[in-house]
Amino acid sequence: MHLLVDLVISREEYLRWYQGAASAVVATARDGRKVRFPAASLRPYVTHQGIRGTFAIYFDDNHKLLAVKKLQ
């Protein structure tokens, strides 16, 4: 199962997560559901501008995170 989320996170905001101010990202999926996942799972997608794009958040039947993949 997966949810689609559109993320726009500034470099400064992500840096706060990276430094430990927060450990999770809370986003609203395209279908309206809230999803919470570890900020560290976005690390491969950080650019000088931050994080921007559409992501698929994959999870199992127990709602355990399996993967986060950037779609665009």
C-alpha positions as CSV (number, residue, x, y, z in Angstrom):
1,M,0.0,0.0,0.0
2,H,1.1,3.6,-0.5
3,L,0.1,7.2,-0.2
4,L,1.1,10.1,-2.4
5,V,2.3,13.3,-0.8
6,D,3.5,16.6,-2.3
7,L,6.3,18.0,-0.3
8,V,7.9,21.5,-0.2
9,I,10.3,21.7,2.6
10,S,12.9,24.4,2.8
11,R,16.5,23.6,3.3
12,E,16.4,25.4,6.7
13,E,13.4,23.5,7.9
14,Y,14.9,20.1,6.9
15,L,18.2,21.1,8.6
16,R,16.2,21.5,11.9
17,W,14.9,17.9,11.5
18,Y,18.4,16.7,10.6
19,Q,19.9,18.4,13.8
20,G,17.3,16.6,15.9
21,A,14.7,19.3,16.6
22,A,12.1,16.9,15.2
23,S,12.4,13.3,14.1
24,A,9.3,12.9,12.0
25,V,7.6,14.6,9.1
26,V,3.8,14.9,9.2
27,A,2.2,15.5,5.8
28,T,-1.2,15.3,4.2
29,A,-1.6,12.8,1.4
30,R,-3.4,13.6,-1.7
31,D,-6.4,11.6,-0.5
32,G,-6.6,13.8,2.7
33,R,-5.1,11.3,5.2
34,K,-2.3,12.4,7.5
35,V,0.9,10.4,7.3
36,R,3.8,10.5,9.7
37,F,7.2,9.1,8.8
38,P,10.9,9.5,9.8
39,A,12.6,12.7,8.5
40,A,15.7,10.6,7.9
41,S,13.9,8.7,5.1
42,L,14.0,12.0,3.0
43,R,17.8,12.4,3.3
44,P,18.5,11.1,-0.2
45,Y,16.3,13.8,-1.7
46,V,17.7,16.9,0.0
47,T,19.0,19.5,-2.5
48,H,20.4,23.0,-1.9
49,Q,16.8,24.2,-2.2
50,G,15.5,21.7,0.3
51,I,13.0,19.0,-0.6
52,R,10.4,19.4,-3.4
53,G,8.4,16.9,-5.3
54,T,5.8,14.2,-5.2
55,F,6.7,11.2,-3.1
56,A,5.1,7.7,-2.7
57,I,5.2,6.6,1.0
58,Y,5.0,2.7,1.0
59,F,3.9,0.9,4.1
60,D,2.8,-2.6,5.1
61,D,-0.6,-3.8,6.5
62,N,0.6,-2.8,10.0
63,H,1.3,0.7,8.8
64,K,5.1,0.1,9.2
65,L,7.1,2.3,6.7
66,L,8.7,0.2,3.9
67,A,10.1,2.9,1.6
68,V,9.8,6.5,0.5
69,K,10.4,7.1,-3.2
70,K,10.4,10.4,-5.2
71,L,8.1,10.3,-8.2
72,Q,8.8,13.7,-9.7
